[in-house]
Amino acid sequence: MTASMFDLSGKVAFITGGNGGIGKAIALGFAGSGAKGVFVAARNQEKSRAAVKEIEAAGTNAAYLSCDVTDPTSVEAAVAAAISSFGSIDIVVNNSGTTVRKQPQEVLPDEWDGVIDTNLKGVYLVSRACYAHLKARGGGKVINIGSMLSIFGNEYASVYAASKGGVVQYTKSCAVAWARDNIQVNAILPGWITTDMTAGMLKMYPERYKVVVDRTPAGKWGLPADIAGTAVFLASSASDFITGVSIPVDGGYSVK
């Protein structure tokens, strides 16, 4: 296996939620691997502008558009803008996510819908909007960001766990359906990563930090950059014979 197998030269990535946390780390990873362009589709325009500057400073062209992944019209506009900006989309990263921290019986119907719509319906809408273009290109890569809660339960994250479990099953179904089109569809399951989302959780449950460290063989929480290498692998030709899999990146949390 040679370094060139991980080269993303000439490739364009479309990343939802690419303006912070894991999404931005993946964008910077793609930039470091020679991607031609990175398109950030996210709601917060100020954060997106700042992310684009970082990506460009890493040596890759970047652009953004405000995008609500729960809205088909907004998704289609962002996909069209990415193609207009760079001429193509070769890599799709479905990263946008949100959560509600309540016990199952406390989750309100509108809160349930909000998490499911962003975390699961958003993956469907973006993947659907990009499919025809990827097929016409002769293939491509779709990377869905799941979670350790795709495989574990958590009393304060029932709707999040349900949405991320759905992401894994949707990943498998798309992988089977789109293999004939040379589109590989895989998922990354981040473990306990230090992000704005987990920072909010630690404010509510500060004891969780030590609980996670004690269980994780690596003995620490991960950083967003720890996800980037796996994303580069799944975006590159090195993973051309891999589809439908979900890869935990969790310091060993899921095997203990």
ZADO-1210 file (C-alpha; in nm, 4 decimals, padded with zeros to 6 digits):
<atoms>
<atom x="00.0000" y="00.0000" z="00.0000" code="MET" pos="1"/>
<atom x="00.1471" y="00.3365" z="-00.1020" code="THR" pos="2"/>
<atom x="00.0879" y="00.6879" z="00.0181" code="ALA" pos="3"/>
<atom x="-00.0704" y="00.7734" z="-00.3175" code="SER" pos="4"/>
<atom x="-00.3666" y="00.5502" z="-00.2334" code="MET" pos="5"/>
<atom x="-00.4706" y="00.8122" z="00.0222" code="PHE" pos="6"/>
<atom x="-00.4219" y="01.1065" z="-00.2140" code="ASP" pos="7"/>
<atom x="-00.7406" y="01.3093" z="-00.2654" code="LEU" pos="8"/>
<atom x="-00.6033" y="01.5249" z="-00.5470" code="SER" pos="9"/>
<atom x="-00.8789" y="01.6345" z="-00.7842" code="GLY" pos="10"/>
<atom x="-01.1529" y="01.5348" z="-00.5400" code="LYS" pos="11"/>
<atom x="-01.4256" y="01.7630" z="-00.4051" code="VAL" pos="12"/>
<atom x="-01.5876" y="01.7001" z="-00.0672" code="ALA" pos="13"/>
<atom x="-01.9313" y="01.8135" z="00.0471" code="PHE" pos="14"/>
<atom x="-01.9461" y="01.8204" z="00.4279" code="ILE" pos="15"/>
<atom x="-02.2534" y="01.8973" z="00.6347" code="THR" pos="16"/>
<atom x="-02.1749" y="02.0574" z="00.9677" code="GLY" pos="17"/>
<atom x="-01.8256" y="02.1142" z="00.8349" code="GLY" pos="18"/>
<atom x="-01.7774" y="02.4404" z="01.0226" code="ASN" pos="19"/>
<atom x="-01.6797" y="02.2991" z="01.3612" code="GLY" pos="20"/>
<atom x="-01.5825" y="01.9978" z="01.5689" code="GLY" pos="21"/>
<atom x="-01.5514" y="01.6683" z="01.3860" code="ILE" pos="22"/>
<atom x="-01.6781" y="01.8110" z="01.0569" code="GLY" pos="23"/>
<atom x="-01.4126" y="02.0818" z="01.0422" code="LYS" pos="24"/>
<atom x="-01.1423" y="01.8362" z="01.1461" code="ALA" pos="25"/>
<atom x="-01.2421" y="01.6109" z="00.8559" code="ILE" pos="26"/>
<atom x="-01.2382" y="01.9102" z="00.6195" code="ALA" pos="27"/>
<atom x="-00.8856" y="01.9982" z="00.7298" code="LEU" pos="28"/>
<atom x="-00.7827" y="01.6336" z="00.6939" code="GLY" pos="29"/>
<atom x="-00.9075" y="01.6344" z="00.3361" code="PHE" pos="30"/>
<atom x="-00.7204" y="01.9585" z="00.2706" code="ALA" pos="31"/>
<atom x="-00.4018" y="01.8014" z="00.4039" code="GLY" pos="32"/>
<atom x="-00.4507" y="01.5067" z="00.1700" code="SER" pos="33"/>
<atom x="-00.4678" y="01.7268" z="-00.1386" code="GLY" pos="34"/>
<atom x="-00.8403" y="01.7619" z="-00.1997" code="ALA" pos="35"/>
<atom x="-00.9268" y="01.9986" z="-00.4831" code="LYS" pos="36"/>
<atom x="-01.2091" y="02.1607" z="-00.2902" code="GLY" pos="37"/>
<atom x="-01.4190" y="02.1413" z="00.0250" code="VAL" pos="38"/>
<atom x="-01.7749" y="02.2699" z="00.0441" code="PHE" pos="39"/>
<atom x="-01.9146" y="02.3421" z="00.3905" code="VAL" pos="40"/>
<atom x="-02.2912" y="02.3107" z="00.4276" code="ALA" pos="41"/>
<atom x="-02.3982" y="02.4313" z="00.7723" code="ALA" pos="42"/>
<atom x="-02.6460" y="02.6638" z="00.9382" code="ARG" pos="43"/>
<atom x="-02.4123" y="02.9087" z="01.1136" code="ASN" pos="44"/>
<atom x="-02.2698" y="03.1351" z="00.8438" code="GLN" pos="45"/>
<atom x="-02.0211" y="03.3086" z="01.0727" code="GLU" pos="46"/>
<atom x="-01.8669" y="02.9765" z="01.1753" code="LYS" pos="47"/>
<atom x="-01.8691" y="02.8614" z="00.8129" code="SER" pos="48"/>
<atom x="-01.6807" y="03.1696" z="00.6963" code="ARG" pos="49"/>
<atom x="-01.4175" y="03.1111" z="00.9636" code="ALA" pos="50"/>
<atom x="-01.3904" y="02.7419" z="00.8723" code="ALA" pos="51"/>
<atom x="-01.3470" y="02.8243" z="00.5039" code="VAL" pos="52"/>
<atom x="-01.0544" y="03.0513" z="00.5914" code="LYS" pos="53"/>
<atom x="-00.8897" y="02.7694" z="00.7898" code="GLU" pos="54"/>
<atom x="-00.9413" y="02.5206" z="00.5082" code="ILE" pos="55"/>
<atom x="-00.7987" y="02.7607" z="00.2519" code="GLU" pos="56"/>
<atom x="-00.5026" y="02.8294" z="00.4803" code="ALA" pos="57"/>
<atom x="-00.4401" y="02.4533" z="00.4731" code="ALA" pos="58"/>
<atom x="-00.4008" y="02.4789" z="00.0960" code="GLY" pos="59"/>
<atom x="-00.7398" y="02.3777" z="-00.0423" code="THR" pos="60"/>
<atom x="-01.0111" y="02.5829" z="-00.2102" code="ASN" pos="61"/>
<atom x="-01.3245" y="02.6075" z="00.0006" code="ALA" pos="62"/>
<atom x="-01.6739" y="02.7531" z="-00.0141" code="ALA" pos="63"/>
<atom x="-01.9875" y="02.7427" z="00.1952" code="TYR" pos="64"/>
<atom x="-02.3619" y="02.7973" z="00.1927" code="LEU" pos="65"/>
<atom x="-02.6044" y="02.8146" z="00.4814" code="SER" pos="66"/>
<atom x="-02.7874" y="02.4831" z="00.4781" code="CYS" pos="67"/>
<atom x="-03.0629" y="02.3249" z="00.6864" code="ASP" pos="68"/>
<atom x="-03.0245" y="01.9495" z="00.6356" code="VAL" pos="69"/>
<atom x="-03.3863" y="01.8928" z="00.7419" code="THR" pos="70"/>
<atom x="-03.5147" y="02.0966" z="00.4468" code="ASP" pos="71"/>
<atom x="-03.5015" y="01.9296" z="00.1007" code="PRO" pos="72"/>
<atom x="-03.4967" y="02.2637" z="-00.0813" code="THR" pos="73"/>
<atom x="-03.2064" y="02.3916" z="00.1296" code="SER" pos="74"/>
<atom x="-03.0132" y="02.0682" z="00.0766" code="VAL" pos="75"/>
<atom x="-03.0646" y="02.0735" z="-00.2995" code="GLU" pos="76"/>
<atom x="-02.9523" y="02.4378" z="-00.3141" code="ALA" pos="77"/>
<atom x="-02.6327" y="02.3560" z="-00.1246" code="ALA" pos="78"/>
<atom x="-02.5536" y="02.0591" z="-00.3474" code="VAL" pos="79"/>
<atom x="-02.6103" y="02.2739" z="-00.6569" code="ALA" pos="80"/>
<atom x="-02.3862" y="02.5459" z="-00.5122" code="ALA" pos="81"/>
<atom x="-02.1068" y="02.2964" z="-00.4466" code="ALA" pos="82"/>
<atom x="-02.1206" y="02.1670" z="-00.8024" code="ILE" pos="83"/>
<atom x="-02.1305" y="02.5233" z="-00.9345" code="SER" pos="84"/>
<atom x="-01.8304" y="02.6186" z="-00.7189" code="SER" pos="85"/>
<atom x="-01.6059" y="02.3225" z="-00.7967" code="PHE" pos="86"/>
<atom x="-01.7603" y="02.1387" z="-01.0924" code="GLY" pos="87"/>
<atom x="-01.8267" y="01.8170" z="-00.9047" code="SER" pos="88"/>
<atom x="-01.8835" y="01.6349" z="-00.5788" code="ILE" pos="89"/>
<atom x="-01.6823" y="01.3170" z="-00.5207" code="ASP" pos="90"/>
<atom x="-01.7055" y="01.2748" z="-00.1425" code="ILE" pos="91"/>
<atom x="-02.0100" y="01.3302" z="00.0778" code="VAL" pos="92"/>
<atom x="-01.9737" y="01.3537" z="00.4558" code="VAL" pos="93"/>
<atom x="-02.2999" y="01.3507" z="00.6508" code="ASN" pos="94"/>
<atom x="-02.1846" y="01.5007" z="00.9793" code="ASN" pos="95"/>
<atom x="-02.4577" y="01.7396" z="01.1000" code="SER" pos="96"/>
<atom x="-02.5971" y="01.6389" z="01.4351" code="GLY" pos="97"/>
<atom x="-02.7845" y="01.7490" z="01.7435" code="THR" pos="98"/>
<atom x="-02.9088" y="01.5946" z="02.0666" code="THR" pos="99"/>
<atom x="-03.1518" y="01.6248" z="02.3577" code="VAL" pos="100"/>
<atom x="-03.0294" y="01.5179" z="02.7014" code="ARG" pos="101"/>
<atom x="-03.3317" y="01.3767" z="02.8774" code="LYS" pos="102"/>
<atom x="-03.4525" y="01.0386" z="02.9952" code="GLN" pos="103"/>
<atom x="-03.6742" y="00.8646" z="02.7349" code="PRO" pos="104"/>
<atom x="-04.0045" y="00.9455" z="02.9057" code="GLN" pos="105"/>
<atom x="-03.9114" y="01.3139" z="02.9281" code="GLU" pos="106"/>
<atom x="-03.8438" y="01.3691" z="02.5582" code="VAL" pos="107"/>
<atom x="-04.1180" y="01.5770" z="02.3986" code="LEU" pos="108"/>
<atom x="-04.2526" y="01.4914" z="02.0508" code="PRO" pos="109"/>
<atom x="-04.1082" y="01.8061" z="01.8926" code="ASP" pos="110"/>
<atom x="-03.7700" y="01.7353" z="02.0518" code="GLU" pos="111"/>
<atom x="-03.7796" y="01.3795" z="01.9150" code="TRP" pos="112"/>
<atom x="-03.8634" y="01.5089" z="01.5684" code="ASP" pos="113"/>
<atom x="-03.5877" y="01.7700" z="01.5804" code="GLY" pos="114"/>
<atom x="-03.3141" y="01.5178" z="01.6568" code="VAL" pos="115"/>
<atom x="-03.4401" y="01.2524" z="01.4149" code="ILE" pos="116"/>
<atom x="-03.4844" y="01.5093" z="01.1378" code="ASP" pos="117"/>
<atom x="-03.1299" y="01.6439" z="01.1728" code="THR" pos="118"/>
<atom x="-02.9393" y="01.3243" z="01.2509" code="ASN" pos="119"/>
<atom x="-03.1217" y="01.0719" z="01.0333" code="LEU" pos="120"/>
<atom x="-03.3516" y="01.2433" z="00.7850" code="LYS" pos="121"/>
<atom x="-03.0671" y="01.4842" z="00.7053" code="GLY" pos="122"/>
<atom x="-02.8429" y="01.1923" z="00.6065" code="VAL" pos="123"/>
<atom x="-03.1173" y="01.0645" z="00.3766" code="TYR" pos="124"/>
<atom x="-03.1854" y="01.4043" z="00.2172" code="LEU" pos="125"/>
<atom x="-02.8199" y="01.4821" z="00.1484" code="VAL" pos="126"/>
<atom x="-02.7393" y="01.1315" z="00.0230" code="SER" pos="127"/>
<atom x="-03.0449" y="01.1333" z="-00.2023" code="ARG" pos="128"/>
<atom x="-02.9594" y="01.4771" z="-00.3401" code="ALA" pos="129"/>
<atom x="-02.6014" y="01.3714" z="-00.4215" code="CYS" pos="130"/>
<atom x="-02.6688" y="01.0236" z="-00.5573" code="TYR" pos="131"/>
<atom x="-02.7421" y="01.1057" z="-00.9215" code="ALA" pos="132"/>
<atom x="-02.4333" y="01.3239" z="-00.9479" code="HIS" pos="133"/>
<atom x="-02.2083" y="01.0594" z="-00.7917" code="LEU" pos="134"/>
<atom x="-02.3504" y="00.7967" z="-01.0263" code="LYS" pos="135"/>
<atom x="-02.2937" y="01.0201" z="-01.3288" code="ALA" pos="136"/>
<atom x="-01.9339" y="01.0738" z="-01.2122" code="ARG" pos="137"/>
<atom x="-01.8782" y="00.6993" z="-01.2234" code="GLY" pos="138"/>
<atom x="-01.8714" y="00.6560" z="-00.8469" code="GLY" pos="139"/>
<atom x="-01.7893" y="00.8258" z="-00.5220" code="GLY" pos="140"/>
<atom x="-01.7733" y="00.8018" z="-00.1460" code="LYS" pos="141"/>
<atom x="-02.0392" y="00.8646" z="00.1160" code="VAL" pos="142"/>
<atom x="-01.9241" y="00.8827" z="00.4783" code="ILE" pos="143"/>
<atom x="-02.1910" y="00.8975" z="00.7461" code="ASN" pos="144"/>
<atom x="-02.1015" y="01.0034" z="01.0984" code="ILE" pos="145"/>
<atom x="-02.2682" y="00.7780" z="01.3504" code="GLY" pos="146"/>
<atom x="-02.1724" y="00.7462" z="01.7148" code="SER" pos="147"/>
<atom x="-02.0792" y="00.4948" z="01.9811" code="MET" pos="148"/>
<atom x="-02.4509" y="00.5290" z="02.0615" code="LEU" pos="149"/>
<atom x="-02.5182" y="00.3604" z="01.7286" code="SER" pos="150"/>
<atom x="-02.4321" y="00.0420" z="01.9202" code="ILE" pos="151"/>
<atom x="-02.4848" y="00.1337" z="02.2888" code="PHE" pos="152"/>
<atom x="-02.7791" y="00.2768" z="02.4790" code="GLY" pos="153"/>
<atom x="-02.7700" y="00.5757" z="02.7127" code="ASN" pos="154"/>
<atom x="-03.0438" y="00.6791" z="02.9524" code="GLU" pos="155"/>
<atom x="-02.9992" y="01.0495" z="02.8705" code="TYR" pos="156"/>
<atom x="-02.9665" y="01.0115" z="02.4932" code="ALA" pos="157"/>
<atom x="-03.2488" y="00.7831" z="02.3780" code="SER" pos="158"/>
<atom x="-03.3476" y="00.9840" z="02.0720" code="VAL" pos="159"/>
<atom x="-02.9836" y="01.0492" z="01.9781" code="TYR" pos="160"/>
<atom x="-02.9084" y="00.6765" z="02.0068" code="ALA" pos="161"/>
<atom x="-03.2157" y="00.5928" z="01.7974" code="ALA" pos="162"/>
<atom x="-03.1095" y="00.8368" z="01.5272" code="SER" pos="163"/>
<atom x="-02.7499" y="00.7148" z="01.5174" code="LYS" pos="164"/>
<atom x="-02.8565" y="00.3508" z="01.5153" code="GLY" pos="165"/>
<atom x="-03.0677" y="00.4410" z="01.2138" code="GLY" pos="166"/>
<atom x="-02.7650" y="00.5972" z="01.0457" code="VAL" pos="167"/>
<atom x="-02.5838" y="00.2610" z="01.0606" code="VAL" pos="168"/>
<atom x="-02.8764" y="00.0731" z="00.9074" code="GLN" pos="169"/>
<atom x="-02.9265" y="00.3376" z="00.6384" code="TYR" pos="170"/>
<atom x="-02.5544" y="00.3162" z="00.5607" code="THR" pos="171"/>
<atom x="-02.5824" y="-00.0594" z="00.5041" code="LYS" pos="172"/>
<atom x="-02.8874" y="-00.0230" z="00.2805" code="SER" pos="173"/>
<atom x="-02.7298" y="00.2454" z="00.0625" code="CYS" pos="174"/>
<atom x="-02.4094" y="00.0425" z="00.0395" code="ALA" pos="175"/>
<atom x="-02.6008" y="-00.2533" z="-00.1021" code="VAL" pos="176"/>
<atom x="-02.8122" y="-00.0426" z="-00.3376" code="ALA" pos="177"/>
<atom x="-02.5320" y="00.1748" z="-00.4740" code="TRP" pos="178"/>
<atom x="-02.2486" y="-00.0756" z="-00.5065" code="ALA" pos="179"/>
<atom x="-02.3477" y="-00.1269" z="-00.8701" code="ARG" pos="180"/>
<atom x="-02.2799" y="00.2442" z="-00.9249" code="ASP" pos="181"/>
<atom x="-01.9307" y="00.2233" z="-00.7696" code="ASN" pos="182"/>
<atom x="-02.0421" y="00.4325" z="-00.4718" code="ILE" pos="183"/>
<atom x="-01.9004" y="00.3148" z="-00.1403" code="GLN" pos="184"/>
<atom x="-02.1073" y="00.4064" z="00.1655" code="VAL" pos="185"/>
<atom x="-01.9550" y="00.3671" z="00.5106" code="ASN" pos="186"/>
<atom x="-01.9926" y="00.5086" z="00.8599" code="ALA" pos="187"/>
<atom x="-01.7580" y="00.6312" z="01.1304" code="ILE" pos="188"/>
<atom x="-01.8648" y="00.5840" z="01.4909" code="LEU" pos="189"/>
<atom x="-01.6792" y="00.8415" z="01.7015" code="PRO" pos="190"/>
<atom x="-01.6271" y="00.7586" z="02.0660" code="GLY" pos="191"/>
<atom x="-01.6065" y="01.0192" z="02.3395" code="TRP" pos="192"/>
<atom x="-01.4624" y="01.3185" z="02.1539" code="ILE" pos="193"/>
<atom x="-01.4043" y="01.6634" z="02.3032" code="THR" pos="194"/>
<atom x="-01.6434" y="01.8901" z="02.1096" code="THR" pos="195"/>
<atom x="-01.8949" y="02.1649" z="02.1857" code="ASP" pos="196"/>
<atom x="-02.1650" y="01.8980" z="02.2072" code="MET" pos="197"/>
<atom x="-01.9828" y="01.6856" z="02.4644" code="THR" pos="198"/>
<atom x="-01.8755" y="01.9985" z="02.6534" code="ALA" pos="199"/>
<atom x="-02.2428" y="02.0720" z="02.7115" code="GLY" pos="200"/>
<atom x="-02.2968" y="01.7193" z="02.8378" code="MET" pos="201"/>
<atom x="-02.0022" y="01.7455" z="03.0786" code="LEU" pos="202"/>
<atom x="-02.1503" y="02.0588" z="03.2305" code="LYS" pos="203"/>
<atom x="-02.4585" y="01.8549" z="03.3190" code="MET" pos="204"/>
<atom x="-02.2727" y="01.5365" z="03.4178" code="TYR" pos="205"/>
<atom x="-01.9127" y="01.6267" z="03.5111" code="PRO" pos="206"/>
<atom x="-01.8529" y="01.2808" z="03.6568" code="GLU" pos="207"/>
<atom x="-01.8825" y="01.1406" z="03.3041" code="ARG" pos="208"/>
<atom x="-01.5288" y="01.2510" z="03.2135" code="TYR" pos="209"/>
<atom x="-01.3621" y="01.0123" z="03.4575" code="LYS" pos="210"/>
<atom x="-01.6081" y="00.7308" z="03.3835" code="VAL" pos="211"/>
<atom x="-01.5136" y="00.7472" z="03.0147" code="VAL" pos="212"/>
<atom x="-01.1390" y="00.7699" z="03.0802" code="VAL" pos="213"/>
<atom x="-01.1506" y="00.4712" z="03.3153" code="ASP" pos="214"/>
<atom x="-01.3279" y="00.2556" z="03.0563" code="ARG" pos="215"/>
<atom x="-01.1266" y="00.3656" z="02.7508" code="THR" pos="216"/>
<atom x="-00.8112" y="00.1548" z="02.6953" code="PRO" pos="217"/>
<atom x="-00.6377" y="00.4578" z="02.5430" code="ALA" pos="218"/>
<atom x="-00.6945" y="00.6304" z="02.8769" code="GLY" pos="219"/>
<atom x="-00.8222" y="00.9597" z="02.7411" code="LYS" pos="220"/>
<atom x="-01.0950" y="01.1358" z="02.5483" code="TRP" pos="221"/>
<atom x="-01.0397" y="01.1818" z="02.1761" code="GLY" pos="222"/>
<atom x="-01.0032" y="01.5013" z="01.9761" code="LEU" pos="223"/>
<atom x="-01.1869" y="01.5882" z="01.6519" code="PRO" pos="224"/>
<atom x="-00.8592" y="01.5426" z="01.4610" code="ALA" pos="225"/>
<atom x="-00.8571" y="01.1772" z="01.5690" code="ASP" pos="226"/>
<atom x="-01.1491" y="01.1166" z="01.3321" code="ILE" pos="227"/>
<atom x="-00.9847" y="01.2773" z="01.0284" code="ALA" pos="228"/>
<atom x="-00.7523" y="00.9901" z="00.9360" code="GLY" pos="229"/>
<atom x="-01.0339" y="00.7371" z="00.9137" code="THR" pos="230"/>
<atom x="-01.2346" y="00.9828" z="00.7038" code="ALA" pos="231"/>
<atom x="-00.9416" y="01.0303" z="00.4639" code="VAL" pos="232"/>
<atom x="-00.9097" y="00.6527" z="00.4326" code="PHE" pos="233"/>
<atom x="-01.2812" y="00.6099" z="00.3555" code="LEU" pos="234"/>
<atom x="-01.2678" y="00.9003" z="00.1076" code="ALA" pos="235"/>
<atom x="-00.9677" y="00.7628" z="-00.0797" code="SER" pos="236"/>
<atom x="-00.9078" y="00.4819" z="-00.3262" code="SER" pos="237"/>
<atom x="-00.7555" y="00.2801" z="-00.0413" code="ALA" pos="238"/>
<atom x="-01.1123" y="00.1889" z="00.0631" code="SER" pos="239"/>
<atom x="-01.2535" y="00.1051" z="-00.2808" code="ASP" pos="240"/>
<atom x="-01.3398" y="-00.2533" z="-00.1764" code="PHE" pos="241"/>
<atom x="-01.4962" y="-00.1514" z="00.1556" code="ILE" pos="242"/>
<atom x="-01.8635" y="-00.0644" z="00.1779" code="THR" pos="243"/>
<atom x="-02.1412" y="-00.0891" z="00.4339" code="GLY" pos="244"/>
<atom x="-01.9124" y="-00.0965" z="00.7365" code="VAL" pos="245"/>
<atom x="-01.9196" y="00.1126" z="01.0541" code="SER" pos="246"/>
<atom x="-01.5798" y="00.1842" z="01.2056" code="ILE" pos="247"/>
<atom x="-01.5550" y="00.2819" z="01.5742" code="PRO" pos="248"/>
<atom x="-01.2891" y="00.5453" z="01.6395" code="VAL" pos="249"/>
<atom x="-01.3024" y="00.5454" z="02.0164" code="ASP" pos="250"/>
<atom x="-00.9697" y="00.4554" z="02.1760" code="GLY" pos="251"/>
<atom x="-01.1015" y="00.1061" z="02.2408" code="GLY" pos="252"/>
<atom x="-01.4125" y="00.2107" z="02.4362" code="TYR" pos="253"/>
<atom x="-01.6401" y="-00.0205" z="02.2396" code="SER" pos="254"/>
<atom x="-01.4305" y="-00.3347" z="02.2910" code="VAL" pos="255"/>
<atom x="-01.4090" y="-00.3204" z="02.6692" code="LYS" pos="256"/>
</atoms>
